Amino acid sequence: MANIFDTATSDNQPFDIRTLTQEQLMALGMAELAYVKPVWMDGTTAFAIFAADGSPMAVAEDCALAMETIVQHEMVPSLVH
């Protein structure tokens, strides 16, 4: 199976991430990255955790707890505004 990230700069040279295809972007960090986004639930702000592909994973009461939960599951958190 070919690496979907093979590009003309596959020798670890920087490249413009704006040129990634939708397939490459969806696969980027799939197992390692999770996003935290503030959401409105039951009349209050909560913090939803999403997988790199946008799949919902969990909801936490506060941002710190959401970030800690991601780290506890050996993933890298990223905050989305």
C-alpha positions in Angstrom: 0.0 0.0 0.0 1.4 3.4 -1.0 2.0 6.1 1.6 -0.7 8.8 1.0 1.8 11.4 2.2 4.4 10.5 -0.6 5.0 13.8 -2.4 7.8 15.4 -4.3 9.2 16.5 -0.9 9.1 13.1 0.7 12.7 13.5 1.8 11.5 15.3 5.0 11.6 18.7 3.4 8.9 21.2 4.4 5.9 21.5 2.2 2.8 23.6 2.1 0.1 21.8 4.1 -2.6 23.8 2.2 -1.9 21.4 -0.7 -2.9 18.3 1.2 -5.8 16.4 -0.3 -8.9 15.7 1.7 -7.8 12.1 2.1 -4.4 13.1 3.4 -5.8 15.6 5.8 -8.3 13.1 7.2 -5.5 10.5 7.7 -3.1 13.1 9.3 -2.7 12.2 13.0 -5.8 10.0 13.0 -4.7 7.8 15.9 -2.6 10.4 17.7 -4.6 13.6 17.6 -7.8 14.7 19.3 -9.5 18.1 19.2 -11.3 19.9 22.0 -14.1 22.3 21.1 -16.3 24.3 23.4 -20.0 23.3 22.9 -23.3 24.4 24.4 -25.0 21.6 26.4 -27.9 21.8 28.8 -27.6 25.5 29.1 -23.9 25.6 29.9 -20.6 25.4 28.1 -18.9 22.0 27.9 -15.9 20.8 26.0 -16.4 18.1 23.4 -13.5 15.8 22.3 -13.3 14.8 18.7 -11.0 12.4 16.8 -8.9 13.8 14.0 -11.6 12.8 11.5 -14.2 14.8 13.4 -15.9 11.8 15.1 -17.2 12.7 18.5 -15.4 10.8 21.4 -16.5 12.4 24.7 -17.6 15.5 26.5 -15.9 17.0 29.6 -17.1 19.7 32.1 -14.0 21.9 31.5 -11.2 22.3 29.1 -8.5 21.1 31.4 -10.3 17.9 32.0 -10.8 17.4 28.3 -7.1 17.9 27.6 -6.1 15.6 30.5 -8.4 12.9 29.2 -6.8 13.1 25.7 -3.3 12.9 27.2 -4.3 10.0 29.4 -5.3 8.1 26.3 -1.8 8.7 24.8 -3.1 11.2 22.2 -2.1 14.8 21.5 -4.7 17.5 22.3 -5.5 20.4 20.1 -7.9 23.2 21.0 -10.4 24.4 18.3 -12.1 27.7 18.7 
